[in-house]
Each structure stands twice: as structure tokens, then as C-alpha cells.
């Protein structure tokens, strides 16, 4: 269940951040409401994962995967460009998350 809640936290954060872009500085009602609701869902699910996993590990996974997903969403839906250094950096982030999950003794396997 811990990784399910962490996955939900990540997805909710990506939805909230995407809606934040559409809210135009909280001047558009629906994207603003979506932003607030999904950030709330994200932090709630994140707090549930803290019952089991160390905060630093959770945050590394949540932020790392979130960075890669929001960059991908921005590239696909908002036409934002990703150059080679950005792509390589995100590959390193993904590799770091994999290393944490496979080899860290801080993560309950």
C-alpha cells in the first residue's frame, strides 16, 4: 500500500502542477480549484507513506519522478522544449530513483 500511496501522491502532484500552469496565476477558476484539490490529495497521500518509509527516501522518489513526469507532460501538452542536457539530467534522476529502490537499506523491500 505504501508504494500505491506514493504513486498516487506523484500523479496528483503532476496533475496539480499541470493545472497550475493553466490557472494563469490563479486567475482562472477551474484550473485553480483543480490545483488546490490535487495538491491536497498529493500531500495527504505523501503523509501516508511517511508511516512506513523514511522522509528523505520518500521525498527523493516523489520529487525525482515528479520532475520527470511534469517535464514530459510539459513537452507533450505545452510544447516546451527539452534539450539534450535536460534529457540526460532526467535520465540520471530516473537512475537515482532506481538505485534507491533496488539497493538502499533505508527502503523496506
C-alpha positions in Angstrom: 0.0 0.0 0.0 2.9 2.4 0.7 4.0 2.5 -2.9 0.4 2.8 -4.1 0.0 5.9 -1.9 3.4 7.3 -3.1 2.3 6.7 -6.7 -1.0 8.5 -6.1 0.9 11.4 -4.5 3.2 11.7 -7.5 0.3 11.5 -10.1 -1.8 14.0 -8.0 1.2 16.4 -7.9 1.7 16.2 -11.6 -2.0 16.9 -12.2 -1.9 19.8 -9.8 1.3 21.3 -11.4 -0.2 21.0 -14.9 -3.4 22.7 -13.7 -1.3 25.4 -12.0 0.1 26.3 -15.4 -3.4 26.5 -16.8 -4.6 28.6 -13.9 -2.8 31.6 -15.2 -1.7 32.8 -11.8 -4.9 31.6 -10.1 -7.0 33.9 -12.4 -8.9 31.0 -13.9 -11.3 29.3 -11.6 -11.4 25.6 -12.6 -7.7 25.1 -13.1 -7.2 26.9 -9.7 -9.6 24.6 -8.0 -8.0 21.5 -9.6 -4.6 22.8 -8.4 -5.6 23.2 -4.8 -7.5 19.9 -4.6 -4.8 17.8 -6.2 -2.0 19.3 -4.2 -4.1 18.4 -1.1 -4.5 14.8 -2.4 -0.8 14.7 -3.1 0.3 15.8 0.3 -2.2 13.6 2.0 -1.0 10.5 0.2 2.6 11.6 0.8 1.9 11.8 4.5 0.5 8.3 4.5 3.8 6.9 3.0 5.7 8.6 5.9 4.2 6.0 8.2 6.4 3.4 6.6 9.3 4.9 4.7 11.9 7.5 5.7 11.1 11.0 4.7 14.3 11.6 2.7 13.7 8.5 0.6 10.0 9.4 0.0 10.9 12.9 -1.0 13.7 11.8 -3.3 11.3 9.4 -5.1 8.4 11.9 -5.1 10.4 14.8 -6.4 12.5 12.9 -8.8 9.7 11.1 -10.5 7.5 14.2 -10.4 10.2 16.2 -12.2 10.5 13.7 -15.0 6.7 13.4 -15.3 5.9 17.1 -15.3 8.7 17.7 -17.8 7.2 15.0 -20.0 3.7 16.5 -19.7 5.0 20.0 -20.4 6.8 18.7 -23.5 3.8 16.7 -24.8 1.0 19.2 -24.0 2.5 22.6 -23.6 5.2 22.4 -26.4 8.0 23.1 -24.0 11.4 22.0 -25.4 13.8 19.6 -23.8 17.4 19.8 -24.9 19.9 17.0 -24.6 21.3 18.1 -21.2 17.7 18.2 -19.8 17.0 14.7 -21.1 20.3 13.4 -19.8 19.7 15.0 -16.4 16.3 13.4 -16.2 17.7 10.0 -17.1 20.1 10.5 -14.2 17.2 11.3 -11.9 15.4 8.1 -13.0 18.6 6.1 -12.5 18.9 7.6 -9.0 15.3 6.6 -8.1 16.1 3.0 -9.4 19.3 2.8 -7.3 17.5 4.0 -4.2 14.7 1.4 -4.6 16.9 -1.5 -5.5 19.9 -1.0 -3.3 19.2 1.3 -0.4 18.8 -0.3 3.0 16.6 2.6 4.0 13.8 1.4 1.8 11.7 -1.5 3.0 12.0 -4.2 0.3 
